[in-house]
């Protein structure tokens, strides 16, 4: 009899071994100041095993939540299944193809793939 947890673990490790880029998850939070105004902040995570990622650059158009989004500045980021990430967070790519970069993306969609999280992202205009 096949142990499904063991198979899932092997698939997950295989996916992680093909992730050569580095990303930081910027956790979203909200607080109210003394004037009761909402303040949105992002806390940057630290480098850890969950910092590994795999990046693919997209092109064309896709539709999210009934809105067509140009993919001129869009990427797909593959993350380990154990990564804590939410659609309100942002992701900063710090290393791509062994080159240091510093580009931040908003999250459009998060799917669970075969042993990985598949995160569709759009570049933030700064």
N, C-alpha and C positions, 0 to 999 in steps of 0.2 A: 504494500500500500504506500502511496506517495504522500509525503508530508508537505502539505500546501504552504505552510509557514516557511519551511526550509527552501522550497522553490522560490517563493517571493523574496526571501532574503538573498538568495544567489542572484536573482534578476536585479535586485536593487544594488548590490555590490558591483555587478557588471556595468550597470548604467553609470554609477559613480566613478568607476575607473576610466570612463571615457569623457569625463568632465575636466577640461584642462584650463579653464578660465577661473577668475576670482570675482566674487560679487559680495557686497555688503547689503543686508536687509536693513532699511531705515524704518523702524517701528513707528507707526502713527499713534498720536495721542491727542486728546483735547482737554483743555483746562479753561476755567473762567477766571478772568482777572478781577481786581477789586471793583471795576466798573461793570461787572457782569458781561463783559465782552468775551466771546469765544476765541481762544487762542489755539491754533493748530500747530503741533510740533512733531518733528521726526527725530527719533533717537537712533543714531547710527550704531549698528552692532559691531562687535569685535571680530577679528579673524579667528576662525575655528574650522573644524572639519566641515561644518555646514556652509562655509564660505565658497566651497568649490561650486562651479556651475559650468554649463555648456551653453554657448551662445550661437544662434543662427540668425542671420540678417534676413528680413522678409522684404517682399516687394508686392505691389498691387494694392487692392482694397479688400477689407473685410468688414463685416457688420457685427457690432456688439450692442446689445440692448437697443435694437432698432435704430442704430446710428451707424452710418458708413464712415469708416475711419481709413484715411490714406495711410499706407504702410511705408511711406517714404522714409520715415525715421523710426520704424518699428522693428523689434527684434523678438525672438522667442528665446527664453532663458529656461534651461533645464536645471532643476535643483534636486538635491537628495530628498527622498520622501520624508525624512525626519525634520526638514526645515520648517520653522514656524514663520508663516507668511500670510498676509491678508491683503485683500484687494485695495485697502486704504493705504497700505505701506508703499514705499518706493524702493527701488533697487539701484544701487550704484555699482557699475561695472568698473573694477579697478585694474584688471589685467585681462587682455584679450590677445591670443596668439603670442604669449610671452612678452607682450609689450604693455607698459604701464599706461593706463588711460584713467579718466575720471569723468564718466558720463552717467547721469541719473535718469531713470525711466520710471514713469507711473505704470501701475499694473492695470491692464484691461480685463484680464481673465485668468483664472487658475484652473487647470485640469489635472487629473491624476492619470499619468501615462503608465507604461509598463516599467514599474520599479522606480519611477521618478515623478516629480511635479513638473508640469509643462506650463510655463507662465508667459502669456502674451503681454508685451510691454510697448509703450510709446515714449519716445524721447521727450523729456521735459524741456520746454523753452525757458532759457534763463535770461 
